[in-house]
Amino acid sequence: MDKLIPKLQQLTQNLWWTWKPEVRTIFRDLDLNLYHKVHQNPMSLLKQIEPAELDQRAADVDIPARADRAMRQLHEYLTPVTTWGLTHAGAMRSRPVAYFCMEFGIHESLPIYSGGLGILAGDHLKSASDLGVPLVGVGLLYRQGYTSQLLDANLWQQDVVEPFDIADLPLVQAVDRHGEPVQVSVELPGRKVAASVMEVQVGRVRLILLDTRVKPNSPEDASLAARLYGGDQRMRIQQELLLGVGGARALRALGISASVFHLNEGHSAFALLERARYRIQEDGMDPHQALQEVASTSVFTTHTPVDAGHDRFPAELAAEHLMPLAEAMKLPLEEILGLGRVNPDDHGSPFLPTVLALKLSRRANGVSALHGVVSRKMWNHLWPGPVEAVPIGHVTNGVHLPTWLATEMNHLYEEHLGVAYQCSLTRPDMWTKIQDVSSAEIWETKQVLKARMMRFIRKRAADMRERLGLPEIIPAPLDPEALTIGFARRFVPYKRPDLLFSDLDRLDRLVNDPGRPVNLIFAGRAHPADNAGKGLIQKVVRITEDPRFRHRILFVENYNIHVGRVLYQGIDAWLNNPQRPLEACGTSGMKVVLNGGLHISVRDGWWAEAYDGENGFAIGTGEVHADQAIQDERDAEELFRVLEDEVVPMYYENRNSAGVPRCWVDQIKRSIRTLAWRFNADRMVQDYVEHLYLPAAIGSSCQMPPP
Ligand SMILES: *Cc1c(COP(=O)(O)O)cnc(C)c1O
């Protein structure tokens, strides 16, 4: 046994284990309760578990043999003979893509993410790793740790921060060619802020994280990167400078010569100025030529069609912070500020990192076909002329299948699509084999996952009720036989988590039909500063306390990767009813589809291009009324109609002698066959490589003229 701990510790050092279910279960099987208590962090688990307990458990569940196998698999993964990336992106091998993002959601044990943007970035890294695409992630290390959502007695969201030990993360100090630890610094008003460069291994991909808790920094600067999206505008612009400028400097200090900078959202836009500064100051390049070169080798992805979703820094704040860069770039400050203004000559107008990123990246994209259309319209004024000529394309998001897929579904796919099916996720012909799987097998698999989800949320709900002193629910909540629909995402008004509550009597008839009952499960957080979002949570939870709904509608606290995974895997159907076209893409529904659930959604984001009439359900036609109140009313009416006339009958009718709903399962098969190959992150990363990274790597200017 003495060699077991070092071996397990070694496994924790590459986050590869997070998307290998058979490796995840090694840690889980050591001590299930402790594993969840420590946020599924195996390093904490190995530290806290009693040695005698570890020996006993290890022997009981064959840990040594499983660990040996995992080590061999990891070694094979890290030393591939061939990969998609070697064949298709070999040109970038010595000069990888640098992928910048403010947050990375890779696993619940690494708390440097907040929501969808971070999860997408995590999935991007994992698929780049699986495909062998040369890519380095660049982000910030937030030390605040895990934040749990707990409701108080007023059903108001509290964000509880739990202390955690950064030593329990698989981080190592990044070193330069000579083995020396790398530190960078960034000029901020009146001082320089230092950051040490840490790194974490995500399969074959390195993720570099800047940490400001280092020696020469003042206490304020040391906590500059303590919290994601915390603080005021001043802190925000400083964090963004740290990420962009510091990140670009870190790459250089590590000897990484990136061929392409990919900015995932505008937060890292200052990286482009730093890129140009280096060429001007160190290589003596002409400033305007340097800006041209940076633009031709940079890719920018915008994520939000909501105006308030774009940072907007007051002119003075921007001027104060961009002065050192402007000087070093040998350009007038006004010219640099103009790059972030909608109208460069409009002195005093705010500075938008999104505008800077659009002007300094020749290739830009939205995250679904519809979002591409909306983004071109939104930024048309930057390129006066016909809207179709605005140089913003789209790459629709996708999800990393191994991260989100239930083990049981993986077995089903391995059996019917082939053991190596994960190597061909983007091939439509492979997925057609799902048609030949017996309906009973799909249905039974789903029932196993649903039972697991039910157990999990009942326990969560019981814990919450006990804490708040709420009465026990009698009869027990959530009839396991009932059609169960989920809604989990950030609580913000445009996502309309309360749309179904616009007519409580109709909702009562819908969920309490004795022959065709419906369960509804809600989960989601509001941003800590968003009282409107918190109000929506309160409203939803209050309604769940109505005696008519208590045993049918539940709110699950603390939505995060773990809670999400359980819901996506177990749910029968997933509800998405945002105000069109404000959901840029949305990805949770894709995770549900992979696990044999059906998507019920407004034709927005990915669903506008994915829905074909028979692979799920659509709410509304996609037309939008100018008056939002009228649109809300129409959508609510349509939502009820789709549930009453389409979803519920399909679930309960046409069952065979074994109780399998034939049409429902046919729909599941069709949904997997038509959607799985497109809406996964391998396809997304391949699209980025072929349409954006490779052309940018050679600096081709054929596609998009600069504004
Ligand atoms: C997938 C995911 C999201 C993003 O889902 P949307 O549909 O874009 O809201 C957010 N949070 C978690 C935990 C997720 O797993």
The ligand as an SDF file (V2000), in Angstrom:
LIG
                    3D

 15 15  0  0  0  0  0  0  0  0999 V2000
  -23.5680   23.9730  -19.0280 C   0  0  0  0  0  0  0  0  0  0  0  0
  -23.5880   24.8070  -17.8130 C   0  0  0  0  0  0  0  0  0  0  0  0
  -23.9440   26.1600  -17.8790 C   0  0  0  0  0  0  0  0  0  0  0  0
  -24.3110   26.8320  -19.1630 C   0  0  0  0  0  0  0  0  0  0  0  0
  -25.5850   26.4300  -19.5430 O   0  0  0  0  0  0  0  0  0  0  0  0
  -26.5920   27.4430  -20.2770 P   0  0  0  0  0  0  0  0  0  0  0  0
  -27.5440   26.5770  -20.9630 O   0  0  0  0  0  0  0  0  0  0  0  0
  -25.7350   28.2260  -21.2230 O   0  0  0  0  0  0  0  0  0  0  0  0
  -27.1890   28.2740  -19.2170 O   0  0  0  0  0  0  0  0  0  0  0  0
  -23.9590   26.8880  -16.7000 C   0  0  0  0  0  0  0  0  0  0  0  0
  -23.6410   26.3330  -15.5190 N   0  0  0  0  0  0  0  0  0  0  0  0
  -23.3050   25.0340  -15.4210 C   0  0  0  0  0  0  0  0  0  0  0  0
  -22.9590   24.4740  -14.0850 C   0  0  0  0  0  0  0  0  0  0  0  0
  -23.2580   24.2350  -16.5610 C   0  0  0  0  0  0  0  0  0  0  0  0
  -22.9060   22.9590  -16.4470 O   0  0  0  0  0  0  0  0  0  0  0  0
  1  2  1  0
  2  3  1  0
  2 14  2  0
  3  4  1  0
  3 10  2  0
  4  5  1  0
  5  6  1  0
  6  7  2  0
  6  8  1  0
  6  9  1  0
 10 11  1  0
 11 12  2  0
 12 13  1  0
 12 14  1  0
 14 15  1  0
M  END
$$$$
